[in-house]
Each structure stands twice: as structure tokens, then as C-alpha cells.
Amino acid sequence: MRVLMIHGRAQGGKIVDELKTTWIDTLKEGFQAAGKPWPANVQFDFPYYGDKLDSLVAEADLPTVAGVAAKGGGENPQYAQFVASALTEMAAKSAVPDAEIRAQLPPGAPQEKGPQNWAWVQAIARHIDNRFAPASLFTIEKFLRDVFLYVTKKNVSGPIDAIVEAMLTKEPTLVVSHSLGTVVAYNVVNKHRAEVPFVKHITVGSPLGIGAVSSKLGVPQNIFGDGGWYNAYDERDIVALNPLDDTYFGTDPAIVNYNQVKNKTSNRHGIIGYLNDAKVAAQIAAAIT
């Protein structure tokens, strides 16, 4: 049995062995919380694409949300539409009061709500960062930029997928993925499902339920069968906005969703707040055994 761990964004410049150790040590905490023995004879694979993603993002040189606002989205309308759609959905699903968004508008800015008003979109981004990601290096703007590039540009997704694909084997494989890594895992698994015996997929903090993201991936698929895909999230995690259910990411068979994670990281999105959850760890333990 192999466990393929696929990380998310914002990992550039980090030491691979240290990242892998963090994932495994945190998962050990989860096993302990779940009362599960640590498995023997399991290979943990950790494909690292953090530096490659950063270099590809730098080459793309997308404008900031403020830059898009200044030019009305005209230079890159696809990106502008993606960002506006995602942020508007986040504000609506999170029940952010309009008054709190208006409080982020600069003096004299248009007051109309909606994705066509870029001052409004920019105010949503500010509000999300202030409310959902205090004291963290995470910003919703950078997250959406990286996801947009991955789901729309083959010159970005191709090299990243290749790094993950290089670690695929013919052995039974459990996939554990986080954040942008859940999107990467989804693509890689679907491309190689005929060659690799994937046994289960555990996603944590996944953005696949955001309409702007899922709309770029075609018809949702679950190749793992009944109970073979387990999606865990903290409802306070703005990235894991929606469950992967019939409304937001409907598949046949259905994906199992678990929304009771209490992620203790500052933005409720960090991997160390997911893998130490007893229910998540129990799912991983069951798949391994």
C-alpha cells in the first residue's frame, strides 16, 4: 500500500522533507486521537510542486485584484470573471452582510453590489482576508490566482501534474490531498485511473465545490465507488466553501462529506488542522488496512 500525499499552494521555498514530516507527524496525532495503531509497511509519497508553481505563477504575471479593478478586467476578462464569480459566491455563501463589504469600499467608490462593480469585488477580497485569514500569510486573492492558472492553463497544470505522475506506481494507492492539491489530485486520478489501482481519495479543505472552479473541470466524476471518496472540511474554511454534494459537485456514486472538522490554524485551512482530526485519520486508517 502506498499513500500519495498531494499538498496545496503557498509551499514554494520550503524543504520537502520537512513538509512531508509535518504531514506524517500530524497524521500520527490523528491516528492517536482515533485510537488507531500506526500502520507498518506503508510507503508515503510526497510529490513536491511548490517551487514549480511559484515560477509558473511569476511567468504568468496576472494582475492583482486592484489591478483588475483599475482596468475593468479588460486585459484578462477570463481571469476577471473567475475572480469576480468566486468572490461573489464566497460572500453570498458565508452570509457576509452588505454593510460589512461596503465598509471596505474606499470613499467615493460605486456602491452597487455585484460582480460588475470591481470596487465591490475588491471590497469582498479585503473583507475575506480580514475576517477569515487574520494573522496568516494566506490571502484569498493569491489563492484564486493560483487556482485559476491551474484550471485554465495547460502550461501550468501540465508541469505540475507531471511531478505528481512521476510518483505513481502499480501498487494500491490511497490519495490524501489538500486545498489546490485536491484539484491536482482530481485531474491526475482521472487521467490515470486505468493504470493505477487507486483505493480511496481523502480530500481536506477542497475548493472543488466553488462554482468558478468546478465549472472548469467538466462533468464531476467519482471513480472510487460508494464510500470511496471522503471529503472533510471546516465550515469556517473559506476555501472549502461548499460540500461536494449534488448541489455543488454532484457525482454518481456520491461523495461522502464530513463538515465537523474544527481546524485550529489561524485561517481554518491549514493542513495541520485537518490531518489531526480523529474522523479523518480513521478514514485513512481504514483505507490502509
Secondary structure as the mmCIF struct_conf table of DSSP 4:
data_model
#
loop_
_struct_conf.conf_type_id
_struct_conf.id
_struct_conf.beg_label_comp_id
_struct_conf.beg_label_asym_id
_struct_conf.beg_label_seq_id
_struct_conf.end_label_comp_id
_struct_conf.end_label_asym_id
_struct_conf.end_label_seq_id
STRN STRN1 ARG A 2 ILE A 6
BEND BEND1 ARG A 9 ALA A 10
TURN_TY1_P TURN_TY1_P1 GLY A 12 GLY A 13
HELX_RH_AL_P HELX_RH_AL_P1 VAL A 16 ALA A 34
TURN_TY1_P TURN_TY1_P2 GLY A 35 GLY A 35
HELX_LH_PP_P HELX_LH_PP_P1 PRO A 37 PRO A 39
BEND BEND2 ALA A 40 ASN A 41
STRN STRN2 GLN A 43 ASP A 45
HELX_RH_AL_P HELX_RH_AL_P2 GLY A 50 ALA A 60
HELX_LH_PP_P HELX_LH_PP_P2 LEU A 62 THR A 64
HELX_RH_AL_P HELX_RH_AL_P3 VAL A 65 LYS A 71
TURN_TY1_P TURN_TY1_P3 GLY A 72 GLY A 73
BEND BEND3 GLU A 75 GLU A 75
HELX_RH_AL_P HELX_RH_AL_P4 PRO A 77 LYS A 93
TURN_TY1_P TURN_TY1_P4 SER A 94 ALA A 95
HELX_RH_AL_P HELX_RH_AL_P5 ASP A 98 ARG A 102
TURN_TY1_P TURN_TY1_P5 ALA A 103 GLN A 104
BEND BEND4 LEU A 105 LEU A 105
HELX_LH_PP_P HELX_LH_PP_P3 PRO A 106 PRO A 106
TURN_TY1_P TURN_TY1_P6 PRO A 107 GLY A 108
BEND BEND5 GLY A 114 GLY A 114
TURN_TY1_P TURN_TY1_P7 PRO A 115 GLN A 116
HELX_RH_AL_P HELX_RH_AL_P6 TRP A 118 PHE A 132
BEND BEND6 ALA A 133 ALA A 133
TURN_TY1_P TURN_TY1_P8 PRO A 134 ALA A 135
BEND BEND7 SER A 136 LEU A 137
HELX_RH_AL_P HELX_RH_AL_P7 ILE A 140 THR A 152
HELX_RH_AL_P HELX_RH_AL_P8 LYS A 154 GLU A 165
TURN_TY1_P TURN_TY1_P9 ALA A 166 MET A 167
BEND BEND8 LYS A 170 GLU A 171
STRN STRN3 THR A 173 HIS A 178
TURN_TY1_P TURN_TY1_P10 SER A 179 SER A 179
HELX_RH_AL_P HELX_RH_AL_P9 LEU A 180 HIS A 192
TURN_TY1_P TURN_TY1_P11 ARG A 193 GLU A 195
BEND BEND9 VAL A 196 VAL A 196
STRN STRN4 PHE A 198 VAL A 204
BEND BEND10 GLY A 205 GLY A 205
TURN_TY1_P TURN_TY1_P12 LEU A 208 GLY A 209
BEND BEND11 ILE A 210 ILE A 210
HELX_RH_AL_P HELX_RH_AL_P10 GLY A 211 SER A 214
TURN_TY1_P TURN_TY1_P13 SER A 215 LYS A 216
BEND BEND12 LEU A 217 LEU A 217
BEND BEND13 VAL A 219 VAL A 219
TURN_TY1_P TURN_TY1_P14 ILE A 223 PHE A 224
TURN_TY1_P TURN_TY1_P15 ASP A 226 GLY A 227
STRN STRN5 TRP A 229 ALA A 232
STRN STRN6 ASP A 234 ASP A 234
TURN_TY1_P TURN_TY1_P16 GLU A 235 ARG A 236
BEND BEND14 ILE A 238 ALA A 240
BEND BEND15 ASN A 242 ASN A 242
BEND BEND16 LEU A 244 ASP A 245
TURN_TY1_P TURN_TY1_P17 ASP A 246 TYR A 248
BEND BEND17 PHE A 249 PHE A 249
BEND BEND18 ASP A 252 PRO A 253
HELX_LH_PP_P HELX_LH_PP_P4 ALA A 254 ILE A 255
STRN STRN7 VAL A 256 TYR A 258
STRN STRN8 GLN A 260 GLN A 260
BEND BEND19 THR A 265 THR A 265
TURN_TY1_P TURN_TY1_P18 SER A 266 ASN A 267
BEND BEND20 ARG A 268 ARG A 268
HELX_RH_3T_P HELX_RH_3T_P1 ILE A 271 GLY A 273
TURN_TY1_P TURN_TY1_P19 TYR A 274 ASN A 276
HELX_RH_AL_P HELX_RH_AL_P11 ALA A 278 ILE A 288
#
